[in-house]
Amino acid sequence: MKLRNILVAASVLATPAAFAANDWSFKNVSVNWLDWSNGTEDRTNAGAFAGKKDFAFLEVEGGFGGDWGEAYGFFDVENPTKGASETDGRDKRRYAAKAIARFNLVQLGGVPLQAYVHIYDARDHGAFFSQNRVLGLGTSLSNGNFWIKPFIGGHQQFDRNIGAHANGVMAGYVAGYSFQMLGQSFMATQWHETEFNRDDQFLTMGSPAGGVTKGNATGQNGAVSLWWNVSKEFTTGLQYRYADHKLGSASYQNAMIYTAKYNF
């Protein structure tokens, strides 16, 4: 899929007019700095590829929903001040985009059963390209200020030089809790994805012992975040980013992300 096609799809998902009876929507732009831990840099840079280095990224994010279900998406530009031919490949400009849709199918005991679909696309200007596609079922649950939205589905992965093939099962959730403290508005959130029974052809990873190795058939990916809603227009946040046998490395990886958002 060409990058321009991803952007067109994201623009449709980010437009509430694309669906009728939307009850809520949000959109923001943000500036972010991702700071990998020293241990992560040591482990990943020992491998033949997938070495990690700190970077800045810009993000456009939005979502909307109603009686029909909901949609969410973001588009990131990583290393926005860099180009396509940096001497250090870790400094290259990269792009990441994700689109998620949940469509309400039926109520089971007051709990919605939803069709779930998501596409995540990551690429640079050179040889790197990877896309994850998930189709399955999900639900949305809430109690007071707490909400959680789990899902499970079949996983297809499309990588350059490998092609598109079934890659096991992905399950995960996004959850949040909003609260007040010292007269200020805060929200704690987490997103998490677990990939099960992955195909061997997608398990060639950088080894923390050097060279390449075969990663585990199960991988973990996610982040835990704390957001401070300074005002209606401005939000700042701190995120703990983590991954295990993901992101091209057969190791545990963690980082802190520092974020400033403008909401409109």
C-alpha positions as CSV (number, residue, x, y, z in Angstrom):
1,M,0.0,0.0,0.0
2,K,1.4,3.4,-1.0
3,L,1.9,6.0,1.7
4,R,-0.5,8.4,0.0
5,N,-3.2,5.7,0.2
6,I,-2.6,5.3,3.9
7,L,-3.0,9.1,4.3
8,V,-6.2,9.1,2.4
9,A,-7.6,6.3,4.5
10,A,-6.5,8.1,7.7
11,S,-8.2,11.3,6.6
12,V,-11.5,9.5,6.1
13,L,-11.3,7.9,9.5
14,A,-10.4,11.3,11.0
15,T,-13.6,12.9,9.5
16,P,-16.7,12.4,11.7
17,A,-18.9,13.3,8.7
18,A,-17.8,9.9,7.2
19,F,-20.4,8.3,9.5
20,A,-23.8,9.4,10.8
21,A,-24.8,9.9,14.5
22,N,-21.4,10.6,16.0
23,D,-21.7,11.3,19.7
24,W,-18.1,12.2,20.3
25,S,-14.9,13.1,18.6
26,F,-11.4,14.4,19.4
27,K,-8.3,15.5,17.4
28,N,-4.9,16.8,18.3
29,V,-1.3,17.4,17.2
30,S,1.7,16.7,19.3
31,V,5.4,17.0,19.6
32,N,7.2,14.0,21.2
33,W,10.6,12.9,22.3
34,L,11.3,9.1,22.7
35,D,14.2,8.3,25.0
36,W,15.3,4.6,24.9
37,S,16.9,3.2,28.1
38,N,20.6,2.7,28.0
39,G,20.1,-1.1,28.4
40,T,17.8,-1.1,25.4
41,E,20.3,0.7,23.3
42,D,23.0,-1.7,24.4
43,R,21.0,-4.8,23.7
44,T,19.5,-3.8,20.3
45,N,22.6,-2.2,18.8
46,A,24.5,-5.4,19.5
47,G,22.3,-7.1,16.9
48,A,22.7,-7.1,13.1
49,F,19.7,-4.7,12.8
50,A,16.9,-3.0,14.7
51,G,19.3,-0.9,16.8
52,K,17.6,1.8,18.8
53,K,18.4,5.5,19.1
54,D,16.5,8.3,20.7
55,F,14.4,10.4,18.3
56,A,11.7,13.1,18.1
57,F,8.4,12.6,16.3
58,L,5.4,14.7,15.3
59,E,1.9,13.1,15.5
60,V,-1.6,13.9,14.3
61,E,-4.2,11.9,16.2
62,G,-8.0,11.7,16.2
63,G,-11.0,9.5,16.9
64,F,-14.8,9.6,16.8
65,G,-17.7,7.3,17.7
66,G,-21.5,6.9,18.0
67,D,-24.2,4.2,18.0
68,W,-22.6,2.5,15.1
69,G,-19.2,2.0,16.8
70,E,-16.0,4.0,16.8
71,A,-12.8,4.8,14.8
72,Y,-9.3,6.0,15.8
73,G,-6.1,6.8,14.0
74,F,-2.8,8.5,14.1
75,F,0.0,9.4,11.7
76,D,3.6,9.9,12.9
77,V,6.7,11.5,11.3
78,E,9.8,10.3,13.1
79,N,13.1,12.2,12.9
80,P,11.2,15.0,11.1
81,T,14.3,17.2,10.6
82,K,16.2,14.3,9.0
83,G,16.3,13.0,5.4
84,A,16.2,9.7,3.6
85,S,20.0,9.3,3.2
86,E,21.4,9.8,6.7
87,T,24.8,8.1,7.3
88,D,23.4,6.5,10.5
89,G,20.3,4.5,9.4
90,R,18.7,5.1,12.8
91,D,18.5,8.8,11.9
92,K,16.5,8.3,8.8
93,R,13.1,10.0,8.6
94,R,10.4,7.3,9.2
95,Y,6.6,7.2,9.0
96,A,4.1,5.3,11.1
97,A,0.3,5.2,10.8
98,K,-2.4,3.3,12.5
99,A,-6.2,3.0,11.8
100,I,-8.6,1.2,14.1
101,A,-12.4,0.7,13.6
102,R,-14.9,-1.1,15.9
103,F,-18.4,-1.7,14.5
104,N,-21.2,-2.7,16.9
105,L,-22.8,-6.0,15.9
106,V,-25.1,-7.0,18.8
107,Q,-25.6,-6.6,22.5
108,L,-25.0,-9.7,24.6
109,G,-26.2,-9.2,28.2
110,G,-25.8,-5.5,27.9
111,V,-22.2,-5.9,26.5
112,P,-21.5,-4.9,22.9
113,L,-20.0,-7.4,20.6
114,Q,-18.0,-5.5,18.0
115,A,-16.3,-6.3,14.7
116,Y,-12.7,-5.2,15.1
117,V,-10.2,-4.2,12.4
118,H,-6.8,-2.4,12.6
119,I,-3.9,-1.6,10.2
120,Y,-0.5,-0.5,11.4
121,D,2.0,0.7,8.8
122,A,5.7,1.6,9.5
123,R,8.2,2.5,6.8
124,D,11.1,4.7,5.8
125,H,12.4,6.0,2.5
126,G,14.6,3.0,2.0
127,A,14.4,-0.7,2.5
128,F,12.2,-0.9,5.6
129,F,8.5,-1.6,5.3
130,S,6.2,-3.5,7.7
131,Q,2.4,-3.6,7.9
132,N,0.3,-5.4,10.5
133,R,-3.4,-6.2,9.7
134,V,-5.9,-7.6,12.3
135,L,-9.5,-8.7,11.8
136,G,-11.5,-10.1,14.7
137,L,-13.9,-9.3,17.5
138,G,-13.8,-6.8,20.4
139,T,-16.0,-5.1,23.0
140,S,-16.1,-1.9,25.0
141,L,-16.7,-1.8,28.8
142,S,-16.9,1.1,31.2
143,N,-17.6,1.7,34.9
144,G,-17.5,5.3,36.2
145,N,-14.3,6.9,35.1
146,F,-12.7,3.6,34.0
147,W,-13.0,2.1,30.5
148,I,-11.4,-0.8,28.7
149,K,-11.7,-2.0,25.1
150,P,-10.2,-5.5,24.5
151,F,-9.9,-7.3,21.2
152,I,-8.7,-10.6,19.6
153,G,-8.2,-11.4,15.9
154,G,-6.4,-13.1,13.2
155,H,-3.1,-11.4,12.3
156,Q,-1.6,-10.9,8.9
157,Q,1.8,-9.3,8.4
158,F,3.2,-7.8,5.2
159,D,7.0,-7.2,5.2
160,R,9.2,-6.1,2.4
161,N,11.1,-9.1,0.9
162,I,8.7,-11.5,2.7
163,G,5.2,-10.6,1.4
164,A,1.9,-10.8,3.1
165,H,1.2,-14.0,5.2
166,A,-0.8,-15.2,8.2
167,N,1.1,-14.5,11.4
168,G,-0.8,-16.1,14.2
169,V,-3.2,-14.2,16.5
170,M,-3.1,-10.8,18.1
171,A,-5.0,-9.9,21.3
172,G,-4.9,-6.7,23.3
173,Y,-6.7,-3.8,24.8
174,V,-6.7,-0.1,25.4
175,A,-7.8,1.2,28.8
176,G,-8.1,4.4,30.6
177,Y,-9.0,6.0,34.0
178,S,-9.7,9.8,34.4
179,F,-9.3,11.5,37.8
180,Q,-8.9,14.8,39.5
181,M,-5.9,15.6,41.8
182,L,-5.0,19.0,43.4
183,G,-7.8,20.6,41.3
184,Q,-6.2,19.3,38.1
185,S,-7.5,16.9,35.4
186,F,-5.5,13.7,34.8
187,M,-5.9,10.5,32.9
188,A,-4.0,7.2,33.1
189,T,-4.1,5.0,30.0
190,Q,-2.5,1.8,28.7
191,W,-2.5,0.1,25.3
192,H,-1.1,-3.4,25.0
193,E,-0.8,-6.0,22.2
194,T,0.2,-9.7,22.5
195,E,1.1,-11.7,19.3
196,F,0.7,-15.5,19.6
197,N,1.9,-18.3,17.4
198,R,3.9,-16.2,15.0
199,D,5.2,-17.7,11.8
200,D,8.9,-18.5,11.7
201,Q,9.5,-16.3,8.6
202,F,8.7,-13.2,10.7
203,L,10.9,-14.2,13.6
204,T,14.4,-13.3,12.3
205,M,15.5,-10.7,14.8
206,G,18.5,-8.8,15.9
207,S,20.2,-10.7,18.8
208,P,21.4,-9.0,22.0
209,A,24.4,-11.4,21.8
210,G,25.3,-10.2,18.3
211,G,24.2,-11.0,14.8
212,V,20.7,-12.5,14.3
213,T,18.6,-15.0,16.1
214,K,15.1,-16.5,16.0
215,G,12.7,-14.6,18.2
216,N,10.0,-16.1,20.4
217,A,6.7,-17.1,18.9
218,T,5.0,-14.7,21.3
219,G,5.7,-11.0,21.4
220,Q,4.6,-8.1,23.6
221,N,4.1,-4.4,22.7
222,G,2.5,-1.5,24.5
223,A,2.8,1.6,26.6
224,V,1.5,3.0,30.0
225,S,0.8,6.7,30.1
226,L,-0.1,9.5,32.5
227,W,-1.7,12.6,30.9
228,W,-2.2,16.0,32.5
229,N,-4.9,18.1,30.9
230,V,-3.5,21.5,31.7
231,S,-6.4,23.2,29.8
232,K,-9.0,22.3,27.2
233,E,-6.4,23.0,24.5
234,F,-3.2,21.7,26.0
235,T,-2.2,18.3,27.4
236,T,1.2,17.0,28.4
237,G,2.1,13.4,29.1
238,L,4.7,10.9,30.2
239,Q,4.6,7.4,28.6
240,Y,6.5,4.2,29.5
241,R,7.0,2.4,26.2
242,Y,7.8,-1.3,26.2
243,A,8.2,-4.2,23.9
244,D,9.5,-7.8,24.2
245,H,10.6,-9.8,21.1
246,K,9.1,-7.1,18.9
247,L,10.4,-4.1,16.9
248,G,12.9,-6.3,15.2
249,S,14.9,-7.3,18.4
250,A,14.8,-10.5,20.4
251,S,15.1,-8.6,23.6
252,Y,13.1,-6.5,26.1
253,Q,13.0,-2.8,25.1
254,N,11.8,0.2,27.0
255,A,11.7,3.9,26.7
256,M,10.2,7.1,28.1
257,I,8.2,9.3,25.8
258,Y,7.7,13.0,26.7
259,T,4.6,14.5,24.9
260,A,3.0,17.9,24.5
261,K,-0.4,18.0,22.7
262,Y,-2.5,20.7,21.3
263,N,-6.2,19.7,21.3
264,F,-8.6,21.3,18.8
